[in-house]
Amino acid sequence: MSSVHFDLRHLRTIAALAEQGSLAAAARRLHLTQSALSHQLKALEAQVGAPLFVRKTRPLRLTRQGERLRRLAEEVLPRVEAARRDLERMGLAHEGRLHIAIECHSCFAWLMPAMDRFRDLWPEVEMDLTTAFTFDPLPALERGEVDLVVTSDPRPLPGIRYQPLFRYQALLAMHPRHPLAEKAFVEPEDLAGETLITYPVARERLDLFTRFLDPAGVTPARVRHTELTVMMAQLVASRRGVAALPDWALAEYLANGTLAARPLGAEGLHGTLQAAIREEDSARAWMRDFLETARTVSTGGKRRQSGGGVTTS
């Protein structure tokens, strides 16, 4: 075998493969097309003289050579990232500020751990968090009153850039013995006789209405509001109604059997959570690190959810 030449890009690729468990997910994590990632892997495998992962396994399984590179990535990449942050911190003219506004009631499940991890990486960046349930946060972002808005409803605005955080699926949560739990998926007409529990926001801001019920001309029998996800889960568990929640918010309740959940429609109701930031902030090192930290924490939680056997059954 000829000498092997690889760089940090290759180590990041192996780390993403091991973390995500599939080529498609690793490509999204690395912001590459699946074709580009496949070519990169084939070139590296040609240098190594052996395959790095076992084809057609789910989740993807690394070979001995791939495992050796994964261990190297675990040793090297954190040290490289720490050095990069130190160098960028030395060039920081003043302390940074990251004031976050969230439009998503259930985002606390992944956002708080992401903020805690970020504080360890950038202790000099002032952080604050506000909920945007009573004001429109995007104009506040334009005015400089907040620095990042977590939203699933991006609107084109001058000077505002949207960065995708992760995709999610909205599920209909119900009591495990609810009649709808017998179905493979829920159809709009199934909700015509149900009490629907939602967050106290306008219907036009809820995908359940705009993308699922309204196009079918279906209106629930009753709509009940609550601001807290935990209260919503308790109401559903006590058979007071059903609720549409993102998969990450339901993981704990599905794992312990408190709730059951079903996809909304045969294809499911999917969305992408976005981070809205000002264009001039997109190049800031600490802003890039926060976005990356948020993606890592959120996808790690979703991976643990699937790896632990949590399903919508």
N, C-alpha and C positions, 0 to 999 in steps of 0.2 A: 504494500500500500504506500502511495506517495504521501509526503508530509501533508498534514491537515491544516488548513488555514481557515479560521473562523473568527468572527468579530462579535461585538455586543448584540448586533441585530440577530445573529443566529441563536445566541443564548436567550434573548427575549422571545424568540419564536418557540424554542423548546419549553421555556417556562409557561408560555401561553397555552401550548398544547397540553401540558400536564395539568394546568389549572382548569382549563375549559372543557377538556374531555372530547373535543371534536374539532375537525378542521374548520368547519363553518363558524363555530363559536370563536375559535382562536383567531380566524381571519378578521372577524368583527372587532375583537379585542385589540388587534394590532392595526386596525384601520386599513386593511388590505383586502383585495378581492381574493376569493378562494383559489382562483387560478394562479395569482401571483404568489400566494403562500405555498401552493403545491410545487411550483417551479423552484422556489427558494429551498424547499425541503429536499427536492430531488437533487439539486446541485450540492447541497451539504452531504447528502447520503453518498453521492458519487465520490466526494473527497474522503469520507470516512470509510467507504468500501463496504458498507452494510446498511440495512434499513434501520431507521431510528424509531419506528413505531410499527405495530402490527396492523395491517390493513383490515378493514371491515370488522373492527371490534367496537362495541359500544358499552361503556365509554372507551375511548381510545386508550390503548395500552402501549407503553414505551418498551422498546427492546433493551437489552443490556447496554448497548451503546447509547441509546437515548436516555436511559436512566443516569449514565455517567455524566452526560452533558447537563441533565437536569440538576444533578447535585452541584456541578460547577456553577450553573446559573444561580442556584440558591446561595452559593458562597460569594460570587463576584458581583451580581447585580445590586444587592443592597448596599455594598460598599461604594460602588460607582455612583448610585443615586445619592448617597449621603455626601460624597465629595462634591457632586454637582450642586446640591443644595447649599453646602458650605461656601462654595465659590460664588454662587449667586447671592447668598446672604451678605458676603463681604462687599458686594457691589450695590447693595440696597441703600439708597440715599436716605430713606426714612422708613419708619415702621409702616407696614402695610395695613390695610383695613379691608375686612371681608364681612359685610353686613348682608345677611341672606334673608330673603322673603320667600315663603312657600305658599303656593296655592293649593297644595295637596294635603288634605287632612290626615292621611295615613302615612305620610312620608317619614314621620319620626322614627319608624322602625329601623330604617337604614341610615337616615341623616344624622342622628345623634352619634352613633358609633363612628361615622365618617368624620364628623367634627372633632370627636375626641382623638382620633388617630392623627388628624391634621394638626391639632394643637401640639402634639409631640414633635411633629416635623418642623413646624413654623411657630414657635412660641412667641415670636415678636409681632406676629400678625394679629391685630385686634379683631375678634370675632363677635358677632351678635346675630340673633335670630328673631324674626318676627313672623307672625302669621298674617297672610294677606286675605283674610276672610271678609274684612270690612272695608277694604280699599283696593283700588286697582294698582298692582305693584309695578307694572311695566312703565307707566309714566314716571313713577317714583325712581325707577332705574335710570330713565333718561335724565332726570333732574339731578342724579347723583346722590339721592337720599338712601338708596340701597345699592349693593354692588353685584348681587346675583339673585335671580328669581328662578325658583324651581317650578316648572309649569308643564302641563301636557297639552296646552292650547297656545302654541306660538302664533304671534301676529307680526307681520312684517313692519318693522319700525326703523327709521334711519338711525344709523349708529349703533344698532343692537344686533348682536350675533348670537345665534343659538347653537349650543353644543349638545349633541345627544348623550344622555347618560346611560340609559338601558331601556330595552323593550320589556313590556309586561303584558299580562293577560288579565282582563277583568272577569271575575267569576261570580256567579250568583250563590251566595251563602244561605244555608237553610239548616233547620234542625235535621239531624241524621235520619229521623223517621218521617220526614216530610214526604208527601207523595211524589214531589218532583225529584227526590233523590233516587227514584226508580228509573229515571230517564238518563240517557247518555248525554243529552244536552237540553238546554231550555230554549223554547221558542217564545216569541213575543206574546202570543195569545195565552201562554201559560200564566202570565202575570196579570191577566185581566181581572181575576178574582182575588188577588193577593194584596196584603198590606206591604207596601214598599218602604223600607227605612233608608233614608238618604241623609247626606250632609245638608245643612241649611244654606244652599246656594241655588241660584236661578237654574231652572230646567235646561236652559240653552247652554249651560256650562257643564252639563252632565252627559257623558257619552252614552249612558244607558238610555236616555231619552232621545238624544239627537241622532244616534247611530243604530239604535235597536228598536225602541218602542214607537217613536214618532213615525218613522218610515212605514211601519206596519199598521199605523192608525190605532194603536192599542194604548189604553190608559189604565193604570192600576186602579183597583177598587178604592184604595186609600193610600195616602202618602204621609209618613211620619218622619220628623226631623230629629237629629241629634248631632252635636258637634264632635263627640268623642268616639273614636273607633272602638274602644273597649266597651263603651255603652251600647254601641250598635251590635257588637258581637253578643253581648249579654241578652239584648232584646231578641235577637234571632234565636239564641240558644233556648230562650224561654217561650218560644213559639209565638212571639208577638208580631212576626212578619219575616220578610226575606230582605236581603241587602246585596247590592253589587259592590264588590271590593276587589282591589288588585291582589294578585297572587301572593305578593310578599307580605301583605297585611294579614292574610289568612293562614300563613304557614303554621304558626303555633297552634291555632285552633283546630286545624286539620290533623296535625300530628297527634294531639291528645284526644281526638275524637269528639270534641265539644260541638263541632260543626261539620257539615258536609258541604260540598260545593260542586257546581256543574258549569260547564262552558255556556256562554251566551251565544246560541246559534251553532250550527254545524261546523262553521269555520272558526268560531271563537271571536271574541271582541278584544282586539289587541291595540296597544298604543305605545308611544315612546315618550318617556319622560325627558324633558329638555332643561338645560341650564341656560338662561338668558343672561348675557353679560354685555358690557359696553365694549366696542371694538378696541378702544385704547387699552383695555385691561387684558385682552386676550393674550398678549405677549408677556405678561408678568409671570415670573417663575412660580410664585406662590399660588396664583390663580390656576395655572396649568396643573400644579400638584394637587390642588383641591379637587379639580375635576377628575383627575386620575384616581385619587383616593376614593372619591364617591363611587366611581365605576367599579373599583376593586372591591370595596365593602359590599356594595349592592349585589354584584354578580356572585360574590362569595356566599352571601346568604341564600341566593336563589339556587346555587349549586348544592349547598348543604341541604336545602329543602328537597331537591330531587334525589340526592344521594341517600337521604334518610328514609326514603320510601314514602314521602308525603305526596299524595296524589289528590285528584279531585273526586275520588270515590269514597 
